[in-house]
Amino acid sequence: MKEQKRSWLCPTELDRMRVVEASDRVRRSRVFIWGAIGLTIIAVAPWNGWWTLLLFAPAGLNLAILERLMKRSERPERWAMATLVFMMFLFAAAIPLTGGPYGSAVPLVIIPAAVAPMRFRGQVVAGLGLLTILTLLVVTVGLDPTASTHDPRLIITTIALLISVTVANWALAEAEMKQRDAAVLDPLTGLLNRKALEARALELEQQARLTGASVAFIACDLDRFKNVNDTHGHDRGDAVLRSFAYQMRKALRSFELIYRLGGEEFLIVLPAAGLDEGMMVAERLRATAEEAEPGGLPLTASFGVSAGAGKEVVYKRLFKAADEALYRAKAAGRNCVVAAEAPEPATLAEPALAPAG
């Protein structure tokens, strides 16, 4: 399995979910935004020249293929950011050709940074905003310093507008994300919950069907956890679960995802991994749990592993296979890793997982 580096654009799974799922939330507003831009270009074409309508062609093509590229990619945030940067440079390139520092294209350059909070966290939005300001200064002051310094009002106003609109959108987006975090995070362990898993599983199914990629699932259960609650109390049991979740998350790489399903049950999702890779990761986690003694108690964990590729990646089938392998691990004496039996081929008629409601 090829290891993926932690992404500055999306350092956590929640950040990645924000990028992917924003598509449905902003689709209508995006149509209005680009419709308004198109009408603006048409309205000012008598002054700027009708050739400026050609700017809308690459912009429209870029947006038309964005969703397809994101669905096919294991790193969709890169395509989302590339689209924003492309649009920003496209508008910036039009500034010297439409009047320079006095031209109508100057305010348009802020639009990509202004909509970035819909997909990205604050640090990324700030980075794109700074890049936009720098680019604006290069194509105005840098290319025509005399005109820019003689009357810099439009440049100054555009920068102020960029900061104001971007900060306002970022504040609204952050408030929405806090509410979303509460819905998809397990309050005890801080891990993603079953609702977040369903959304991710649907995305992995779609990617696998398009690209033939493989996915491995690891079902995990703490051994004899009921004895902890019975002997030491539920507070100690909660401490064990928090400690176990921390140790598992620390042992996983950034692209290896862990979810708490409930109680002492967890599921690890490994994109681009086959059964052999899944078995190796599960054995690494098993050894980590045994050595860590979560909550200060000598506890172990059992693991069941399943995997599929392409059309075989059907979440419900693979989860069931991993769960059955987990039960065999329990029956075999616990504190071990068991591979799922080879699943029957998936049929085209079998429905994919429905999105979380």
BAKE-183034 format. One record per residue (C-alpha): y, x, z. Coordinates in nm, 3 decimals, m for minus. Layout:
REM residues N
<site yy="Y" xx="X" zz="Z"/>
...
//
This chain:
REM residues 357
<site yy="0.000" xx="0.000" zz="0.000"/>
<site yy="0.335" xx="0.136" zz="m0.102"/>
<site yy="0.569" xx="0.161" zz="0.195"/>
<site yy="0.910" xx="0.007" zz="0.153"/>
<site yy="1.212" xx="0.156" zz="0.325"/>
<site yy="1.425" xx="m0.053" zz="0.554"/>
<site yy="1.704" xx="m0.209" zz="0.352"/>
<site yy="2.066" xx="m0.187" zz="0.463"/>
<site yy="2.128" xx="m0.511" zz="0.277"/>
<site yy="1.855" xx="m0.693" zz="0.474"/>
<site yy="1.736" xx="m0.495" zz="0.778"/>
<site yy="1.553" xx="m0.795" zz="0.930"/>
<site yy="1.335" xx="m1.077" zz="0.802"/>
<site yy="1.604" xx="m1.328" zz="0.898"/>
<site yy="1.852" xx="m1.145" zz="0.675"/>
<site yy="1.604" xx="m1.154" zz="0.389"/>
<site yy="1.541" xx="m1.525" zz="0.440"/>
<site yy="1.916" xx="m1.585" zz="0.430"/>
<site yy="1.943" xx="m1.419" zz="0.088"/>
<site yy="1.649" xx="m1.607" zz="m0.063"/>
<site yy="1.708" xx="m1.953" zz="0.079"/>
<site yy="2.082" xx="m1.949" zz="0.007"/>
<site yy="1.999" xx="m2.025" zz="m0.357"/>
<site yy="1.919" xx="m2.389" zz="m0.286"/>
<site yy="2.212" xx="m2.435" zz="m0.049"/>
<site yy="2.480" xx="m2.294" zz="m0.280"/>
<site yy="2.350" xx="m2.402" zz="m0.621"/>
<site yy="2.592" xx="m2.696" zz="m0.654"/>
<site yy="2.892" xx="m2.509" zz="m0.518"/>
<site yy="2.814" xx="m2.218" zz="m0.750"/>
<site yy="2.831" xx="m2.453" zz="m1.049"/>
<site yy="3.175" xx="m2.573" zz="m0.940"/>
<site yy="3.297" xx="m2.217" zz="m0.877"/>
<site yy="3.197" xx="m2.085" zz="m1.216"/>
<site yy="3.315" xx="m2.405" zz="m1.383"/>
<site yy="3.658" xx="m2.351" zz="m1.230"/>
<site yy="3.659" xx="m1.992" zz="m1.350"/>
<site yy="3.569" xx="m2.103" zz="m1.701"/>
<site yy="3.848" xx="m2.361" zz="m1.709"/>
<site yy="4.092" xx="m2.098" zz="m1.580"/>
<site yy="3.998" xx="m1.855" zz="m1.857"/>
<site yy="4.043" xx="m2.131" zz="m2.116"/>
<site yy="4.377" xx="m2.241" zz="m1.968"/>
<site yy="4.531" xx="m1.891" zz="m1.976"/>
<site yy="4.370" xx="m1.789" zz="m2.307"/>
<site yy="4.691" xx="m1.865" zz="m2.509"/>
<site yy="4.864" xx="m1.589" zz="m2.311"/>
<site yy="4.574" xx="m1.347" zz="m2.257"/>
<site yy="4.403" xx="m1.398" zz="m2.591"/>
<site yy="4.105" xx="m1.610" zz="m2.686"/>
<site yy="3.883" xx="m1.305" zz="m2.676"/>
<site yy="3.880" xx="m1.346" zz="m2.296"/>
<site yy="3.634" xx="m1.632" zz="m2.341"/>
<site yy="3.378" xx="m1.361" zz="m2.418"/>
<site yy="3.394" xx="m1.265" zz="m2.048"/>
<site yy="3.219" xx="m1.588" zz="m1.962"/>
<site yy="2.911" xx="m1.502" zz="m2.173"/>
<site yy="2.785" xx="m1.205" zz="m1.965"/>
<site yy="2.885" xx="m1.386" zz="m1.647"/>
<site yy="2.683" xx="m1.694" zz="m1.741"/>
<site yy="2.382" xx="m1.490" zz="m1.855"/>
<site yy="2.390" xx="m1.291" zz="m1.533"/>
<site yy="2.380" xx="m1.606" zz="m1.321"/>
<site yy="2.119" xx="m1.775" zz="m1.542"/>
<site yy="1.858" xx="m1.502" zz="m1.490"/>
<site yy="1.938" xx="m1.432" zz="m1.124"/>
<site yy="1.697" xx="m1.685" zz="m0.973"/>
<site yy="1.408" xx="m1.572" zz="m1.194"/>
<site yy="1.465" xx="m1.207" zz="m1.107"/>
<site yy="1.483" xx="m1.285" zz="m0.735"/>
<site yy="1.157" xx="m1.482" zz="m0.742"/>
<site yy="0.975" xx="m1.197" zz="m0.918"/>
<site yy="1.110" xx="m0.923" zz="m0.695"/>
<site yy="0.983" xx="m0.805" zz="m0.358"/>
<site yy="1.342" xx="m0.703" zz="m0.278"/>
<site yy="1.546" xx="m1.007" zz="m0.391"/>
<site yy="1.852" xx="m0.895" zz="m0.197"/>
<site yy="1.904" xx="m0.612" zz="m0.446"/>
<site yy="1.931" xx="m0.854" zz="m0.738"/>
<site yy="2.165" xx="m1.081" zz="m0.541"/>
<site yy="2.396" xx="m0.790" zz="m0.458"/>
<site yy="2.374" xx="m0.647" zz="m0.811"/>
<site yy="2.493" xx="m0.982" zz="m0.946"/>
<site yy="2.795" xx="m0.986" zz="m0.715"/>
<site yy="2.888" xx="m0.626" zz="m0.795"/>
<site yy="2.848" xx="m0.689" zz="m1.169"/>
<site yy="3.079" xx="m0.990" zz="m1.153"/>
<site yy="3.335" xx="m0.797" zz="m0.952"/>
<site yy="3.341" xx="m0.510" zz="m1.203"/>
<site yy="3.354" xx="m0.758" zz="m1.493"/>
<site yy="3.668" xx="m0.921" zz="m1.352"/>
<site yy="3.815" xx="m0.580" zz="m1.267"/>
<site yy="3.756" xx="m0.457" zz="m1.622"/>
<site yy="3.954" xx="m0.756" zz="m1.751"/>
<site yy="4.264" xx="m0.669" zz="m1.544"/>
<site yy="4.398" xx="m0.385" zz="m1.764"/>
<site yy="4.334" xx="m0.600" zz="m2.073"/>
<site yy="4.514" xx="m0.911" zz="m1.949"/>
<site yy="4.846" xx="m0.783" zz="m1.821"/>
<site yy="4.748" xx="m0.513" zz="m1.572"/>
<site yy="4.893" xx="m0.552" zz="m1.220"/>
<site yy="5.081" xx="m0.864" zz="m1.331"/>
<site yy="4.790" xx="m1.027" zz="m1.513"/>
<site yy="4.604" xx="m1.348" zz="m1.436"/>
<site yy="4.273" xx="m1.167" zz="m1.388"/>
<site yy="4.390" xx="m0.994" zz="m1.069"/>
<site yy="4.310" xx="m1.281" zz="m0.827"/>
<site yy="3.968" xx="m1.343" zz="m0.989"/>
<site yy="3.836" xx="m1.010" zz="m0.866"/>
<site yy="3.808" xx="m1.142" zz="m0.510"/>
<site yy="3.556" xx="m1.417" zz="m0.594"/>
<site yy="3.230" xx="m1.215" zz="m0.556"/>
<site yy="3.334" xx="m1.083" zz="m0.213"/>
<site yy="3.451" xx="m1.430" zz="m0.108"/>
<site yy="3.109" xx="m1.587" zz="m0.183"/>
<site yy="2.905" xx="m1.295" zz="m0.042"/>
<site yy="2.890" xx="m1.448" zz="0.312"/>
<site yy="2.669" xx="m1.723" zz="0.169"/>
<site yy="2.390" xx="m1.466" zz="0.135"/>
<site yy="2.472" xx="m1.153" zz="0.334"/>
<site yy="2.551" xx="m1.043" zz="0.689"/>
<site yy="2.893" xx="m0.926" zz="0.804"/>
<site yy="2.848" xx="m0.552" zz="0.744"/>
<site yy="2.741" xx="m0.609" zz="0.385"/>
<site yy="3.028" xx="m0.850" zz="0.323"/>
<site yy="3.275" xx="m0.596" zz="0.465"/>
<site yy="3.130" xx="m0.324" zz="0.243"/>
<site yy="3.164" xx="m0.536" zz="m0.070"/>
<site yy="3.518" xx="m0.633" zz="0.034"/>
<site yy="3.620" xx="m0.268" zz="0.071"/>
<site yy="3.463" xx="m0.185" zz="m0.267"/>
<site yy="3.658" xx="m0.473" zz="m0.422"/>
<site yy="3.989" xx="m0.352" zz="m0.277"/>
<site yy="3.922" xx="0.003" zz="m0.393"/>
<site yy="3.829" xx="m0.116" zz="m0.742"/>
<site yy="4.139" xx="m0.336" zz="m0.759"/>
<site yy="4.364" xx="m0.043" zz="m0.667"/>
<site yy="4.195" xx="0.181" zz="m0.925"/>
<site yy="4.248" xx="m0.064" zz="m1.215"/>
<site yy="4.606" xx="m0.144" zz="m1.113"/>
<site yy="4.778" xx="0.141" zz="m0.927"/>
<site yy="4.546" xx="0.403" zz="m1.071"/>
<site yy="4.588" xx="0.299" zz="m1.435"/>
<site yy="4.950" xx="0.186" zz="m1.421"/>
<site yy="5.120" xx="0.335" zz="m1.113"/>
<site yy="5.473" xx="0.268" zz="m1.238"/>
<site yy="5.426" xx="m0.105" zz="m1.289"/>
<site yy="5.217" xx="m0.141" zz="m0.973"/>
<site yy="5.474" xx="0.021" zz="m0.747"/>
<site yy="5.767" xx="m0.149" zz="m0.918"/>
<site yy="5.636" xx="m0.495" zz="m0.829"/>
<site yy="5.322" xx="m0.485" zz="m0.611"/>
<site yy="5.351" xx="m0.845" zz="m0.490"/>
<site yy="5.051" xx="m0.981" zz="m0.680"/>
<site yy="4.831" xx="m0.691" zz="m0.570"/>
<site yy="4.931" xx="m0.727" zz="m0.205"/>
<site yy="4.887" xx="m1.104" zz="m0.215"/>
<site yy="4.544" xx="m1.073" zz="m0.377"/>
<site yy="4.425" xx="m0.829" zz="m0.110"/>
<site yy="4.553" xx="m1.060" zz="0.164"/>
<site yy="4.377" xx="m1.353" zz="m0.004"/>
<site yy="4.055" xx="m1.153" zz="m0.028"/>
<site yy="4.059" xx="m1.071" zz="0.342"/>
<site yy="4.154" xx="m1.422" zz="0.453"/>
<site yy="3.902" xx="m1.614" zz="0.241"/>
<site yy="3.617" xx="m1.368" zz="0.304"/>
<site yy="3.667" xx="m1.366" zz="0.681"/>
<site yy="3.687" xx="m1.747" zz="0.691"/>
<site yy="3.367" xx="m1.785" zz="0.486"/>
<site yy="3.193" xx="m1.522" zz="0.695"/>
<site yy="3.281" xx="m1.703" zz="1.019"/>
<site yy="3.143" xx="m2.032" zz="0.884"/>
<site yy="2.827" xx="m1.863" zz="0.755"/>
<site yy="2.766" xx="m1.685" zz="1.086"/>
<site yy="2.795" xx="m2.012" zz="1.277"/>
<site yy="2.536" xx="m2.165" zz="1.045"/>
<site yy="2.307" xx="m1.864" zz="1.087"/>
<site yy="2.318" xx="m1.888" zz="1.466"/>
<site yy="2.195" xx="m2.246" zz="1.444"/>
<site yy="1.931" xx="m2.140" zz="1.194"/>
<site yy="1.813" xx="m1.854" zz="1.416"/>
<site yy="1.754" xx="m2.099" zz="1.697"/>
<site yy="1.529" xx="m2.302" zz="1.466"/>
<site yy="1.312" xx="m2.019" zz="1.330"/>
<site yy="1.291" xx="m1.779" zz="1.627"/>
<site yy="1.046" xx="m1.809" zz="1.912"/>
<site yy="1.263" xx="m1.816" zz="2.227"/>
<site yy="1.012" xx="m1.631" zz="2.446"/>
<site yy="0.921" xx="m1.333" zz="2.228"/>
<site yy="1.205" xx="m1.324" zz="1.977"/>
<site yy="0.952" xx="m1.328" zz="1.693"/>
<site yy="0.973" xx="m1.557" zz="1.393"/>
<site yy="0.793" xx="m1.888" zz="1.447"/>
<site yy="0.567" xx="m2.113" zz="1.243"/>
<site yy="0.857" xx="m2.278" zz="1.062"/>
<site yy="0.978" xx="m1.941" zz="0.936"/>
<site yy="0.622" xx="m1.853" zz="0.836"/>
<site yy="0.588" xx="m2.162" zz="0.617"/>
<site yy="0.901" xx="m2.075" zz="0.421"/>
<site yy="0.787" xx="m1.714" zz="0.373"/>
<site yy="0.433" xx="m1.818" zz="0.276"/>
<site yy="0.565" xx="m2.047" zz="0.004"/>
<site yy="0.773" xx="m1.765" zz="m0.139"/>
<site yy="0.476" xx="m1.525" zz="m0.135"/>
<site yy="0.258" xx="m1.779" zz="m0.314"/>
<site yy="0.517" xx="m1.817" zz="m0.588"/>
<site yy="0.563" xx="m1.442" zz="m0.626"/>
<site yy="0.188" xx="m1.381" zz="m0.641"/>
<site yy="0.142" xx="m1.642" zz="m0.914"/>
<site yy="0.419" xx="m1.482" zz="m1.120"/>
<site yy="0.337" xx="m1.115" zz="m1.066"/>
<site yy="m0.030" xx="m1.101" zz="m0.958"/>
<site yy="0.074" xx="m0.932" zz="m0.632"/>
<site yy="m0.161" xx="m0.917" zz="m0.334"/>
<site yy="m0.099" xx="m1.037" zz="0.022"/>
<site yy="m0.297" xx="m0.975" zz="0.341"/>
<site yy="m0.298" xx="m1.194" zz="0.654"/>
<site yy="m0.399" xx="m1.077" zz="1.000"/>
<site yy="m0.474" xx="m1.341" zz="1.264"/>
<site yy="m0.438" xx="m1.200" zz="1.615"/>
<site yy="m0.521" xx="m1.335" zz="1.960"/>
<site yy="m0.492" xx="m1.177" zz="2.305"/>
<site yy="m0.833" xx="m1.155" zz="2.472"/>
<site yy="m0.888" xx="m1.360" zz="2.789"/>
<site yy="m0.519" xx="m1.444" zz="2.819"/>
<site yy="m0.596" xx="m1.760" zz="3.017"/>
<site yy="m0.715" xx="m1.538" zz="3.302"/>
<site yy="m0.369" xx="m1.382" zz="3.320"/>
<site yy="m0.201" xx="m1.717" zz="3.381"/>
<site yy="m0.472" xx="m1.828" zz="3.624"/>
<site yy="m0.468" xx="m1.504" zz="3.824"/>
<site yy="m0.109" xx="m1.381" zz="3.803"/>
<site yy="0.090" xx="m1.694" zz="3.720"/>
<site yy="0.279" xx="m1.810" zz="3.414"/>
<site yy="0.577" xx="m1.582" zz="3.474"/>
<site yy="0.348" xx="m1.281" zz="3.448"/>
<site yy="0.186" xx="m1.440" zz="3.144"/>
<site yy="0.526" xx="m1.473" zz="2.977"/>
<site yy="0.598" xx="m1.108" zz="3.055"/>
<site yy="0.268" xx="m1.010" zz="2.893"/>
<site yy="0.350" xx="m1.205" zz="2.577"/>
<site yy="0.697" xx="m1.051" zz="2.553"/>
<site yy="0.556" xx="m0.702" zz="2.604"/>
<site yy="0.274" xx="m0.758" zz="2.355"/>
<site yy="0.516" xx="m0.893" zz="2.092"/>
<site yy="0.742" xx="m0.591" zz="2.142"/>
<site yy="0.454" xx="m0.344" zz="2.107"/>
<site yy="0.323" xx="m0.515" zz="1.793"/>
<site yy="0.665" xx="m0.531" zz="1.629"/>
<site yy="0.728" xx="m0.165" zz="1.712"/>
<site yy="0.394" xx="m0.065" zz="1.556"/>
<site yy="0.468" xx="m0.252" zz="1.233"/>
<site yy="0.682" xx="m0.123" zz="0.950"/>
<site yy="0.994" xx="m0.311" zz="0.843"/>
<site yy="0.818" xx="m0.505" zz="0.565"/>
<site yy="0.514" xx="m0.596" zz="0.778"/>
<site yy="0.601" xx="m0.931" zz="0.935"/>
<site yy="0.471" xx="m1.084" zz="1.258"/>
<site yy="0.498" xx="m1.449" zz="1.361"/>
<site yy="0.409" xx="m1.624" zz="1.685"/>
<site yy="0.209" xx="m1.938" zz="1.609"/>
<site yy="0.192" xx="m2.058" zz="1.969"/>
<site yy="0.041" xx="m1.949" zz="2.300"/>
<site yy="m0.119" xx="m1.608" zz="2.258"/>
<site yy="m0.178" xx="m1.653" zz="1.883"/>
<site yy="0.006" xx="m1.442" zz="1.626"/>
<site yy="m0.008" xx="m1.388" zz="1.250"/>
<site yy="0.089" xx="m1.071" zz="1.064"/>
<site yy="0.180" xx="m1.097" zz="0.695"/>
<site yy="0.152" xx="m0.790" zz="0.475"/>
<site yy="0.312" xx="m0.827" zz="0.130"/>
<site yy="0.159" xx="m0.611" zz="m0.147"/>
<site yy="m0.147" xx="m0.530" zz="0.067"/>
<site yy="m0.515" xx="m0.578" zz="m0.005"/>
<site yy="m0.805" xx="m0.625" zz="0.235"/>
<site yy="m0.855" xx="m0.252" zz="0.299"/>
<site yy="m0.488" xx="m0.201" zz="0.382"/>
<site yy="m0.497" xx="m0.509" zz="0.605"/>
<site yy="m0.798" xx="m0.375" zz="0.795"/>
<site yy="m0.622" xx="m0.043" zz="0.853"/>
<site yy="m0.307" xx="m0.212" zz="0.984"/>
<site yy="m0.513" xx="m0.441" zz="1.208"/>
<site yy="m0.702" xx="m0.145" zz="1.355"/>
<site yy="m0.372" xx="0.030" zz="1.422"/>
<site yy="m0.246" xx="m0.278" zz="1.605"/>
<site yy="m0.571" xx="m0.315" zz="1.800"/>
<site yy="m0.545" xx="0.044" zz="1.926"/>
<site yy="m0.177" xx="m0.007" zz="2.010"/>
<site yy="m0.250" xx="m0.317" zz="2.217"/>
<site yy="m0.531" xx="m0.145" zz="2.407"/>
<site yy="m0.320" xx="0.160" zz="2.489"/>
<site yy="0.001" xx="m0.028" zz="2.571"/>
<site yy="m0.138" xx="m0.247" zz="2.853"/>
<site yy="0.120" xx="m0.521" zz="2.790"/>
<site yy="0.286" xx="m0.646" zz="3.104"/>
<site yy="0.113" xx="m0.371" zz="3.300"/>
<site yy="m0.232" xx="m0.528" zz="3.259"/>
<site yy="m0.539" xx="m0.378" zz="3.084"/>
<site yy="m0.558" xx="m0.633" zz="2.803"/>
<site yy="m0.699" xx="m0.613" zz="2.452"/>
<site yy="m0.663" xx="m0.819" zz="2.135"/>
<site yy="m0.892" xx="m0.933" zz="1.855"/>
<site yy="m0.805" xx="m0.948" zz="1.486"/>
<site yy="m0.926" xx="m1.128" zz="1.173"/>
<site yy="m0.813" xx="m1.013" zz="0.828"/>
<site yy="m0.805" xx="m1.189" zz="0.491"/>
<site yy="m0.640" xx="m1.101" zz="0.160"/>
<site yy="m0.592" xx="m1.229" zz="m0.191"/>
<site yy="m0.407" xx="m1.151" zz="m0.512"/>
<site yy="m0.242" xx="m1.359" zz="m0.782"/>
<site yy="m0.368" xx="m1.717" zz="m0.784"/>
<site yy="m0.590" xx="m1.639" zz="m0.484"/>
<site yy="m0.278" xx="m1.626" zz="m0.265"/>
<site yy="m0.288" xx="m1.975" zz="m0.118"/>
<site yy="m0.156" xx="m1.959" zz="0.236"/>
<site yy="m0.369" xx="m2.235" zz="0.388"/>
<site yy="m0.690" xx="m2.086" zz="0.248"/>
<site yy="m0.612" xx="m1.729" zz="0.348"/>
<site yy="m0.493" xx="m1.829" zz="0.694"/>
<site yy="m0.811" xx="m2.028" zz="0.751"/>
<site yy="m1.019" xx="m1.730" zz="0.637"/>
<site yy="m0.833" xx="m1.494" zz="0.872"/>
<site yy="m0.867" xx="m1.741" zz="1.159"/>
<site yy="m1.242" xx="m1.772" zz="1.104"/>
<site yy="m1.272" xx="m1.392" zz="1.099"/>
<site yy="m1.079" xx="m1.383" zz="1.427"/>
<site yy="m1.332" xx="m1.618" zz="1.589"/>
<site yy="m1.612" xx="m1.391" zz="1.470"/>
<site yy="m1.430" xx="m1.098" zz="1.629"/>
<site yy="m1.421" xx="m1.291" zz="1.957"/>
<site yy="m1.792" xx="m1.369" zz="1.928"/>
<site yy="m1.867" xx="m1.003" zz="1.854"/>
<site yy="m1.732" xx="m0.895" zz="2.193"/>
<site yy="m1.351" xx="m0.901" zz="2.144"/>
<site yy="m1.123" xx="m0.600" zz="2.103"/>
<site yy="m1.229" xx="m0.551" zz="1.741"/>
<site yy="m1.126" xx="m0.618" zz="1.381"/>
<site yy="m1.331" xx="m0.839" zz="1.146"/>
<site yy="m1.274" xx="m0.896" zz="0.775"/>
<site yy="m1.288" xx="m1.243" zz="0.627"/>
<site yy="m1.566" xx="m1.334" zz="0.391"/>
<site yy="m1.471" xx="m1.335" zz="0.023"/>
<site yy="m1.296" xx="m1.668" zz="m0.051"/>
<site yy="m1.397" xx="m1.895" zz="m0.333"/>
<site yy="m1.169" xx="m1.868" zz="m0.637"/>
<site yy="m0.860" xx="m2.087" zz="m0.606"/>
<site yy="m0.829" xx="m2.370" zz="m0.855"/>
<site yy="m0.519" xx="m2.455" zz="m1.056"/>
<site yy="m0.533" xx="m2.806" zz="m0.916"/>
<site yy="m0.495" xx="m2.685" zz="m0.559"/>
<site yy="m0.135" xx="m2.751" zz="m0.448"/>
<site yy="0.084" xx="m2.476" zz="m0.316"/>
<site yy="0.223" xx="m2.492" zz="0.033"/>
<site yy="0.503" xx="m2.746" zz="0.067"/>
<site yy="0.836" xx="m2.619" zz="0.199"/>
<site yy="0.901" xx="m2.658" zz="0.569"/>
<site yy="1.067" xx="m2.986" zz="0.651"/>
//
